[in-house]
């Protein structure tokens, strides 16, 4: 019996000379593996459709806990705008690896829709760094290391917040402040906004470079300090900064 699943190809693995195993993030079953027999042949009708980052409806013979078998694909989107630029591809690759790892830890059913909403907004031309940071903040609770957004991490004070520190784990008030790097009040406000915003309702992102850098630096430190995730695609993003 053929089952239809809505999915996004997060990676592919060569299998023998002519086939691929597709690692698919699906709305219905989470992460699953699919055998795509013969699709590497030049004349195979699904050859161009079984590339990484393809989003579509996959017609499969579903086998729970085993490799399913691909029958056909109805492509919904190839995100062509993202493929036109190496930086945008870098961000797409990073958030794909991120949600794959977060799903393995949490198996949260809402993660698929959140991920696709971010990809759609990137493909519309919205700032990929800001969207990536929004996704990163929203993923933290799923990893069990969410940021305290309303109080000082040292004393619990809910007023007079003066900075945020990745190593210390969140907001710091003026009474507890020692020698942590100061960030702008606007960046502190934006971090709260990033967590609560509904991605699909975002129409534009106009954030100053300084604030983007402060937030991204905080999140890089926080992820390194508290999540235990190692994402190879993050290294590529870092190299792009030097280009």
N, C-alpha and C positions, 0 to 999 in steps of 0.2 A: 504493500500500500504506500503510495506516494504522499509525503507530508510537505506542506509549504511552510517555510520559516523565513522571517525577515531578518537579514543578517548583514554583517560587515566583515570582509576578509581582513583579519589582523596580521596574518603571515601565511606563507606557503612553504612547503618542504618538498623537495624533489623525491619522487618515488620511482625507482628503476629508470628506464630511459624515456618513457613517454607520459608518465602520470605525475600528479601532484596530490599532496595532502593539504587541504585547505583548513587552516585554523580559523574558525568562524565565531564571531561574537553575535549571538542571536537574542532577539527579544523574548522568544519562547523558552529556550533551553539554556541560556547563558553561553558559555564557551563550549564548543563541540568541534570534533574533527570530522572532516568529510573527505572521502577518497574520490578524486576526480580522474577517472581512468582515461588515458589517451589524450588528455587535453594539451599536451605539449607538441603534438603533431601539427605541422604547419597548416593542414587543411581541416583541423577539428573546429566545428562551429563555436565551441566554447573557449577556444584558446585565448581570445582577447578579453573574455569576461571573467577569467579566473586569476586576475592580477590582484596583488595587495591593494587594499583600500576600495575595492568594489563594494558598493552597497546595493542590495537588491532582494528580491524574493527568490529563495533557493528551493527548488523542487528536489527532494531527497527521499531516499529510503532510510528512514531514521532508525538507528539502533542505539538504545540507551546504554551509555557506558562503553560503547565501542565506536569504531569508525563507521559513520554513515556513508551512504553512496550517493553521489551527485547524479541527477538526471537532467536538470535544466536550470537556467537562471533567467529571471526577468530583471534586467538592470533598472534600478530606480535613480541612481546618480553615480557619476564617476568623479565628481568634484574637480572638474577640469581647471577651474581657476587656481586651485591649490597646486596643481601639477605644473603650473607655468613658472614657478619661482622656487629656487632651492631652499630659501628660508621658510616659505610656507610649507613646503614638503617636510622640512625639518621639524616644524611644530606639529604637523599632522602625525608624523612618525612618533614623536615623543608622547603626545596625548594618547595615541593608540596603545603604546607600550604601558603607559601609566594605568589606563582603565583596565587593561588586561590583568595587570598585577593586582590592582585593587579588587577586581571582581574575584580573583582567586582567593583573596583574603576574606572578603565579605559576602560574596554571592548575593549582593543587593540587587533586587529586581529593577530598581529605578535607575540604575547606573547606565543601562543601555540608552534610554531616552535622553538622559543628561548628556552623555557623550555625543550622540547624534545632533543634539541642539547646538552644542559647541562647534562641531564640524560644519554644520550648515551656516552658522554665523561667520566662521572663518571664510567659508566659500563665498559669502556675500561681500567680503572685503573688509570686515571689521578687524580691529587690531588683534593679531594672533597672540601677542604676549599677554595682553590683558585677559583675553578669553582663556588662555592657558592657566593663568594665575587664579581666575575664578574657578575653573575646574579643579585645580589643586586644592584650594581652600575647601570646596564642597566635598572632596574625597577624604579629607583628614578624619572626620567623624567615622567614616566607614572603616578606617584603619585603626580606630580606637584611640586616636591621638588628636581629637578636635581641639581647636584653640578656644580658650575662655575669652569671649568677646565683650563681656560687660564688667569685668573687674580686674584688678591688679593680681598678677599671679603670685605675688609675694605675701600680700596682706588681705586681699579680698576687697579692697576699697573700690567703690564704683564711681568715684569722682576724681578729678584732678589727674587723669591719665596724661603722661607727658611723652611716652615713647613706647615702642614695641621692640622686643628683642628675641631673636630666633633661638639662641642658646638658652635663655631663661624660660622660654616657652610661652610668651605672650605679652600682654600689656603690663606696663610698670607705671605706678603713680609717683607723684612728686615726693612723697614721704619715703618711698623705697628706692628712689633713683640714686645710683652711685656713679658709675662711670660708663654706663651703657651709651651707645651711639644714639643721638637724638634724631628722630624722624619728624616730619611735619605733621601737624594735627590733621591736615587733609588726608594724608596717607592712612592715618589711624581710622578716620571716618570711612575711607574707601574700602579698607579691609573688611569692615562690618558690612558694607554694601555688597561686596563681592560674595559674601556668604549668603546673604538673604535674597539677592536679586534672582528673578526668574529669567533664565537665559533666553527663552523664546520671546520674551517681551523687549529685549534690548534692540533699540533701533540705531543708536550711534554710541561711540565711545570716544570722548574727548578728554583725555587725561594727560597731564603734563609729563614730560620725560623724566623729570626728577622724581615725581611720585611713583611712576611705573618702576623706576630703578630701585627705589626704597622698598616697595612691596615685593618685587621679585627677589631682591637680596634677602629680605626677611624669610621668604618662603623657601629659598634654597637652603638657608641655614637650618630652618625648622625641619625640613624633610630629611636633611642629612643627620640631624641630631635625634629625631624622634621616630621616624618611620621604619628605618632598616631597609628601605628599598634601594636597590642599585639598578639604575636604568641606563643602559648603554647609549640610548638615543640622546640622553642629556648631554653626553660628551660632545656629540655632533653639534648640538645647539650652541655649546660654549665655543666651539671652534668657529662657528659662523660669526660670532661677535668680532672676531679678529680680521674678517675678510673686508 
